């Protein structure tokens, strides 16, 4: 029984490894949609709460690339751009906090 429980926990942990890109809504308001675009690839989420963290596995190019984050709330739209570092593609995780007039990007290697 202990072996079965051990393997179930191991499988659960492997499946919950998380996304390479973690985004956090630092706008202070609930958003109706958020779109992340990197090098021609994009992903959209709906109904993102204030301070909610969510993830994506969009591939990052091996050279510096522009990240575009667009969000909408109460019929208004905003966007922010950021250029990645050259080694972003080899990062284990990229954390992005976006808010009005600022974006913070952290890389974990």
Buried (B, 14 or more C-beta within 10 A) or exposed (E): EEEEEEEEEEEEEEEEEEBBBBBBBBBEEBBBBBBBBBBEEEBEBEEBEEEBBBBBEBEBBEEEBEBEBBBBBEEEEBEBEBEBEEEBBEBEBBBBBBBEEEBEBEBEE
